[in-house]
Amino acid sequence: MKTAGFAHTDVTAVAAEVSGAKFMVESQRNRNRRNERRGFLYTALATALAVLMLAMLNACSSDSEKPAEPAKPEVKGPELITARSAFQKLYVAARGWNQDAQPYRIESTATSDGNGHDGKWAIWRCSFASPSKRSAKPYTWSGSAADGAPSRGVNPGREDSYSPANSTTQVFDMAFLKIDSDQAFAMAQKHGGDKVLEKAADTPVIYVCDWNHNTNELTWHVIYGSSREGAKLTVAVNASTGEFIRVEK
């Protein structure tokens, strides 16, 4: 009986060991499967991240290689100013040309930017002379946005000969220019200009200022029309006092 008991115990122990061994083997297999799945997931995730990073790098590289788009130039409107404002800019430029430069004519140019009814234009031209060098040079100020207009700012013209004896190009001291173009316009309106604009409101008004050698006075010629020759009316105004002189046409 002892022998039989011993054998039974031994068989039971062996069975338990076998069962335990199977359980351990199965557990190890499960752990291996889980590890394999984790490894696969890790590999897939790492691959996806690598592909994403590569795509981002390529995108950055492509963007950096693209030339920057040039900024669109700002479209500026016309700058309309009175004669005295333009003259001050041009006088500085002329003195840079010759220290004894003096003006002998100031004139506006009609453009599509305005009509001159307020004494303002986008283009003013002033002609200067250097008596010591017997030379003359015009300067133009432009704030115009019209096609074909001079570039904005001060534009020097071509130097030419000058004769102090020429009565139509008598230089004058800038101290005589006390009345601006808008004031000259206001005076001209009182002497027939208002009636011209009532009949034709689109009539441009241009301005010429020069020295009258007969009366020895600086004169504004307020011209109702795009040119002096075809004007509907021209009114002379004293450029030093603002007084009405006469109707020239």
C-alpha positions in Angstrom: 0.0 0.0 0.0 2.8 2.4 0.7 4.2 1.7 -2.6 0.9 2.3 -4.3 0.5 5.6 -2.4 3.9 6.7 -3.3 3.2 6.0 -7.0 0.0 7.9 -6.9 1.6 10.9 -5.3 4.4 10.8 -7.8 2.0 10.7 -10.8 0.0 13.6 -9.4 3.1 15.7 -8.9 4.2 14.9 -12.4 0.8 15.9 -13.8 0.9 19.1 -11.9 4.3 19.9 -13.1 3.3 19.2 -16.7 0.2 21.3 -16.3 2.3 24.1 -14.8 4.8 23.8 -17.6 2.0 24.0 -20.2 0.6 27.1 -18.4 4.0 28.8 -18.4 4.5 27.9 -22.0 1.1 29.3 -22.9 1.7 32.4 -20.9 5.0 33.0 -22.6 3.4 32.6 -25.9 0.8 35.1 -25.0 3.5 37.5 -23.8 5.3 37.0 -27.1 2.2 37.7 -29.1 1.6 40.9 -27.1 5.2 41.9 -27.6 4.9 41.2 -31.3 1.7 43.3 -31.5 3.3 46.2 -29.5 6.4 46.0 -31.7 4.3 46.1 -34.8 2.4 49.1 -33.5 5.5 50.9 -32.5 7.1 50.3 -35.9 4.0 51.5 -37.7 3.7 54.6 -35.5 7.4 55.4 -36.0 7.1 55.0 -39.8 4.1 57.3 -39.9 5.9 59.9 -37.8 8.9 59.7 -40.1 6.8 60.1 -43.2 5.0 63.1 -41.6 8.2 64.8 -40.6 9.7 64.2 -44.1 6.6 65.7 -45.7 6.8 68.8 -43.4 10.5 69.2 -44.2 9.8 69.0 -47.9 7.0 71.5 -47.6 9.2 74.0 -45.7 11.9 73.5 -48.2 9.5 74.1 -51.1 8.1 77.3 -49.5 11.6 78.6 -48.8 12.6 78.1 -52.4 9.6 80.0 -53.8 10.6 83.7 -54.5 8.7 86.2 -52.4 5.9 87.9 -54.2 6.8 91.5 -54.9 4.7 94.0 -53.0 2.1 95.7 -55.1 2.9 99.4 -55.6 0.6 101.8 -53.9 -1.5 103.8 -56.2 -1.3 107.4 -55.2 -3.8 110.1 -56.1 -2.8 113.5 -57.4 -1.3 116.1 -55.1 -2.9 119.5 -55.9 -1.1 122.6 -54.5 -1.1 126.3 -54.9 1.6 128.3 -56.8 3.5 129.5 -53.7 3.8 126.0 -52.3 5.3 124.7 -55.6 7.5 127.7 -56.0 9.2 127.2 -52.6 10.2 123.7 -53.7 11.4 124.8 -57.0 13.3 127.8 -55.7 15.4 125.6 -53.4 16.4 123.4 -56.4 17.2 126.5 -58.6 19.5 127.9 -55.9 21.3 124.6 -56.0 21.9 125.2 -59.7 23.1 128.8 -59.3 23.2 130.9 -56.2 22.0 134.0 -58.0 19.1 132.3 -59.7 15.9 134.3 -59.7 12.5 133.5 -61.1 11.0 135.2 -64.2 7.8 133.2 -64.7 5.6 130.8 -62.8 2.9 128.9 -64.6 0.5 126.0 -64.1 -0.2 123.2 -66.5 -3.8 121.9 -67.1 -4.2 118.2 -66.5 -7.0 115.7 -65.9 -6.1 115.8 -62.2 -8.2 119.0 -61.5 -9.7 122.1 -62.9 -7.8 124.9 -61.1 -11.0 126.5 -59.7 -9.4 126.6 -56.2 -6.0 128.0 -57.5 -4.5 124.5 -57.2 -2.8 122.3 -59.9 -0.8 119.1 -59.9 1.9 120.5 -62.2 3.7 123.9 -61.8 6.6 125.2 -63.8 9.0 128.0 -62.8 11.6 129.4 -65.1 14.8 130.8 -63.4 17.6 132.9 -64.8 21.2 133.4 -63.6 22.1 137.0 -64.7 25.8 136.5 -63.8 26.1 133.4 -66.1 23.5 134.6 -68.6 21.8 131.2 -68.5 18.2 130.1 -67.8 16.8 126.8 -66.6 13.2 125.7 -65.9 12.1 123.5 -63.0 8.8 121.6 -62.8 7.1 120.3 -59.8 4.7 117.4 -60.3 2.2 115.7 -58.1 0.2 114.4 -61.0 -1.2 111.0 -61.5 -2.2 111.7 -65.1 -0.8 109.7 -68.0 2.3 111.3 -69.5 2.8 113.6 -66.5 6.4 114.3 -65.3 7.6 112.1 -62.4 6.5 113.2 -59.0 8.6 115.8 -57.3 11.0 118.4 -58.7 12.2 117.9 -62.3 14.9 120.1 -63.8 14.7 121.2 -67.4 17.4 122.0 -70.0 19.7 124.9 -69.4 19.5 127.6 -72.1 21.0 131.1 -72.8 19.5 134.2 -71.1 19.5 137.9 -71.9 18.8 140.4 -69.1 17.7 142.8 -71.8 14.7 140.7 -72.9 11.6 142.4 -71.5 9.5 139.3 -71.5 11.8 137.4 -69.2 12.5 140.0 -66.5 13.6 138.4 -63.2 11.9 139.4 -60.0 12.6 139.2 -56.3 10.6 136.5 -54.6 9.6 139.0 -51.9 7.1 140.5 -54.4 5.1 137.2 -54.6 2.8 137.8 -51.6 -0.5 136.8 -53.3 -1.0 133.1 -54.0 -2.9 131.6 -56.9 -6.0 130.8 -54.9 -6.3 134.5 -53.9 -5.8 135.6 -57.5 -8.6 133.2 -58.5 -10.9 134.7 -55.9 -10.3 138.2 -57.2 -10.7 137.1 -60.9 -14.1 135.5 -60.0 -15.3 139.0 -59.0 -14.4 140.4 -62.4 -16.2 138.1 -64.8 -14.8 134.7 -63.9 -17.9 133.7 -62.0 -20.1 134.2 -65.1 -17.7 132.1 -67.3 -18.0 129.2 -64.9 -21.7 129.6 -64.6 -22.0 129.0 -68.3 -19.3 126.3 -68.5 -18.5 124.8 -65.2 -15.9 122.5 -66.7 -13.7 125.3 -67.9 -10.2 124.9 -66.5 -8.5 127.9 -65.0 -4.7 128.2 -65.4 -2.3 130.7 -64.0 0.8 132.6 -65.2 2.8 135.0 -63.0 5.5 137.3 -64.4 6.9 140.8 -64.1 5.2 143.6 -66.0 8.1 145.9 -67.1 5.7 148.7 -68.2 4.1 149.1 -64.7 6.9 147.5 -62.7 4.7 145.2 -60.8 4.4 141.4 -60.5 1.2 140.2 -62.1 -1.0 137.2 -61.9 -2.8 136.3 -65.2 -5.8 134.2 -64.3 -6.8 132.5 -67.5 -10.2 130.8 -68.0 -9.3 128.1 -70.6 -6.7 125.5 -71.2 -4.4 128.0 -73.0 -3.7 131.7 -73.1 -4.5 132.0 -76.8 -7.9 130.3 -76.6 -9.0 131.7 -73.2 -12.6 132.8 -72.6 -11.4 135.4 -70.1 -8.1 136.5 -68.7 -8.0 138.7 -65.6 -4.8 140.5 -64.3 -4.3 140.6 -60.5 -1.5 142.3 -58.7 0.7 139.5 -57.2 1.9 141.8 -54.4 -1.3 143.4 -53.2 -4.1 141.2 -54.6 -5.7 144.2 -56.2 -7.6 143.9 -59.5 -5.6 145.4 -62.4 -7.7 144.8 -65.5 -9.5 142.4 -67.8 -7.0 141.4 -70.4 -9.4 139.5 -72.6 
